[in-house]
Each structure stands twice: as structure tokens, then as C-alpha cells.
Amino acid sequence: TQYLTFMLGSETFAVGILAIREIIEYAGVTPVPHMPPCISGVINLRGAAVPVLNLACRLERTPEPVGKRTCIVIIETAADGMNGAGQTEQMGIVVDAVSEVLEIPPSEIEPPPAFGARIRIDFIKGMGKIAGKFVVILDVNRILSIDEVAVVSAMQQDVMA
């Protein structure tokens, strides 16, 4: 029940700590041609190319400019697709600032709201209550689904054509 909290703009979000592999300083992300707009590119992480997703863009928000507190959070998720059963993959998410690791007891987590959320309901795992405020707990496996990101990007390109 521990969560890493971070900022996107003025909003606080959280991700289960067990999915987090590491937090690194934002450094050069290499763009990759023909990628969906919310994929910033890749980074070299100990010899492996790790895709980096701009989380603000994925959540349909305007990304903030890169600042001195901007970080890349490396997350491990279940691999997509039939060949990925039981496998994991790493992906980085760009966040404006990492806040802290908090313990949120299950009794303090509400289900996602049925309406009125400013992000897709299926991206929300729950709403954690911290010091009288709600923090959106994200479902990283849904947000970081490479298959879904590719499908959404293809649909957006079809609409623009």
C-alpha cells in the first residue's frame, strides 16, 4: 500500500511503488520517427533502449516545459500481447516533479469516480485520501499499454487525414 506521488502541472498523482524501478534525472531523450505523439522517444538505460512516455500528453493535458525538477520514472509493467504473457517491460514516464512515497491504507482508497474525472476512468485505479485531499492513483498497466497507445495514435492520424 505504498505509493510514489508526483506532480503533473498542479495536480498530484500516485503510482504503486512495486511498479517503480527507479527515478532518474531528465536528460536527453532521443526522438524516434513515426511514434505516437505522447511517446517522447527512448533513453539508454544501462545499454537498453527504454521508451519514454510523456504522461501529461497521455492524460490529454498540456505538458509543462522541462524544468530542474522534471524526472523520468522508470516503471515495470506486464508486457502487452499474446507473446508477452508472464513477461515484463520497462517504460519511462516524464513527470514534472516527484513528491514522496506515501502509505495509503486500503480503507483510505475510494473507487474511481463514475463521472466528472478529467482523465479516462479506466486509467484510474482509485482515489487515495491523503490529509483531507484526494490523489489520483493511476493504473500503470492501462496507461502504459503500448498496443493501446499505437491504436489511439493511428485513429488520431486517420481523423486528421
C-alpha positions in Angstrom: 0.0 0.0 0.0 2.9 2.4 -0.6 2.7 4.8 -3.5 5.0 7.2 -5.2 3.4 10.6 -5.6 4.3 13.1 -8.3 3.1 16.3 -9.9 1.8 16.9 -13.4 1.2 20.6 -13.5 -0.6 21.5 -10.3 -2.2 18.0 -9.8 -0.9 15.2 -7.7 -0.9 11.6 -8.9 0.3 8.3 -7.4 1.6 5.0 -8.7 2.0 1.8 -6.7 5.7 1.6 -5.5 6.0 -2.0 -6.6 5.8 -1.0 -10.2 8.7 1.6 -9.8 12.2 0.5 -10.8 14.0 3.8 -10.4 13.7 7.6 -10.8 16.3 9.4 -13.0 17.0 12.9 -13.8 15.5 14.1 -17.1 18.3 14.0 -19.7 18.4 13.8 -23.4 15.5 11.7 -24.8 16.2 10.5 -28.4 13.2 11.1 -30.6 12.1 8.1 -32.7 10.4 8.7 -36.0 6.7 7.6 -36.6 6.0 7.2 -32.9 2.7 8.3 -31.3 2.8 12.0 -30.1 2.8 11.0 -26.4 6.0 8.9 -26.8 8.8 11.3 -26.3 11.4 8.9 -27.6 13.9 6.5 -25.9 16.7 6.7 -23.4 19.7 4.5 -23.0 19.3 2.8 -19.6 22.4 0.6 -18.9 22.6 -0.4 -22.5 18.9 -1.0 -23.1 16.6 1.3 -25.1 13.7 2.3 -22.9 10.7 4.1 -24.4 9.7 7.3 -22.6 6.1 8.4 -22.5 5.0 12.0 -21.8 2.4 11.3 -19.1 0.8 14.7 -19.4 0.2 14.2 -23.1 -1.1 10.6 -22.5 -3.6 12.1 -20.0 -4.6 14.7 -22.5 -3.1 17.6 -20.7 -0.7 20.3 -21.9 2.8 19.3 -21.0 4.8 21.7 -18.8 8.2 22.8 -20.1 11.1 20.7 -18.8 12.4 22.2 -15.5 15.0 21.3 -13.0 12.6 19.0 -11.1 11.5 17.1 -14.2 12.2 13.4 -13.8 11.8 10.2 -15.7 10.2 7.5 -13.5 11.1 4.0 -14.8 8.1 1.7 -14.4 7.9 -2.1 -15.0 4.6 -3.3 -16.4 3.1 -6.5 -17.7 4.0 -7.0 -21.4 1.3 -6.5 -23.9 0.2 -9.0 -26.5 -0.1 -12.8 -26.6 3.7 -13.3 -26.8 4.2 -11.2 -23.7 2.3 -13.5 -21.2 4.2 -13.5 -17.9 6.8 -11.1 -19.2 7.5 -7.5 -18.1 8.8 -4.5 -19.9 10.2 -1.2 -18.7 9.0 2.2 -19.8 9.8 5.7 -18.5 7.2 8.4 -17.8 8.0 12.1 -17.7 6.7 13.8 -14.6 7.1 17.4 -13.6 8.3 16.6 -10.0 8.5 13.6 -7.7 6.9 14.3 -4.4 7.3 11.5 -1.9 6.5 7.9 -1.1 3.3 7.6 1.0 1.5 4.7 2.6 -2.2 4.8 1.8 -4.2 2.1 3.6 -6.8 0.3 1.5 -9.5 1.8 3.8 -8.5 5.3 2.5 -8.8 4.4 -1.2 -12.1 5.1 -2.9 -13.2 3.6 -6.3 -12.7 5.7 -9.4 -15.5 8.3 -9.8 -18.3 7.2 -12.2 -18.2 10.6 -13.9 -16.6 14.0 -13.8 -13.0 12.8 -13.9 -10.7 14.9 -16.1 -8.9 11.7 -17.3 -10.2 8.4 -18.7 -11.9 6.4 -15.9 -10.0 3.2 -17.0 -6.7 4.9 -16.2 -7.7 5.4 -12.6 -7.1 2.6 -10.1 -8.6 4.6 -7.2 -8.8 7.8 -5.4 -6.5 7.9 -2.3 -7.3 10.2 0.6 -4.3 12.0 2.0 -4.6 14.8 4.5 -8.1 15.6 3.5 -7.4 15.7 -0.2 -7.7 13.2 -3.0 -4.8 11.8 -5.0 -5.5 10.1 -8.3 -3.9 6.6 -8.2 -3.1 5.6 -11.7 -3.3 2.1 -13.3 0.1 1.9 -15.0 -0.7 -1.2 -17.0 -3.6 0.6 -18.7 -1.8 4.0 -19.2 1.5 2.4 -20.5 -0.2 -0.1 -22.8 2.0 0.2 -25.9 -0.7 -1.6 -28.0 -3.3 0.9 -27.0 -1.0 4.0 -27.5 -0.4 2.8 -31.0 -4.1 2.2 -31.8 -5.1 5.6 -30.4 -2.3 7.3 -32.4 -3.4 5.5 -35.6 -7.0 6.6 -35.0 -6.0 10.2 -34.5 -3.9 10.2 -37.7 -6.9 8.7 -39.6 -9.1 11.5 -38.3 -6.6 14.2 -39.3 -6.2 12.7 -42.9 
